[in-house]
Amino acid sequence: SRDERRSLLDAKLTELALYAKEICPQAAVEIDTIQYEGEDGHVEVFPPPALAEEEEERIELALAERAAEVFADTGLYIVCAVLDPAAR
């Protein structure tokens, strides 16, 4: 049902946000359920400005991998991105 899918989406967004905080505790993490062309939701991570680019890439790859697992398990397409904190 629609309510069950929404509950599942909320749970998976929360799971991904908590994972982002686990791998980068200093980051600000935002989630939203605005849907664009087949996307179910978004997780945006704003790391601290001093974070090395390699570390940002590591975080982005880890989140992408977890989001792919969520998609494989549930069919929910959640886009994760590591963004410039100045863009916040």
LINRATA-V414731 format. One line per field, one symbol per residue. phi: phi as a letter, one per 30 degrees, with the letter a starting at -180 (. if undefined). psi: psi as a letter, one per 30 degrees, with the letter a starting at -180 (. if undefined). burial: + if it has 24 or more other C-alpha atoms within 12 Angstrom, else -. A space follows every 50 residues. Layout:
phi = ???
psi = ???
burial = ???
This chain:
phi = .ddddddddeddddeddddedddbeddcbbbacdccgidcabbcccdded ddeddedddddddddddddddddbidccdcbccdeddd
psi = leeeeeeeeeeeeeeeeeeeeefifflkkkllgkkkifkflkjkkjlkef kkeeeeeeeeeeeeeeeeeeeeefgkjjkkkjlkfff.
burial = -------++--+++-++++++-++--+++++++------++++++++--- -----+--++-+++-++--++----++++++++-----
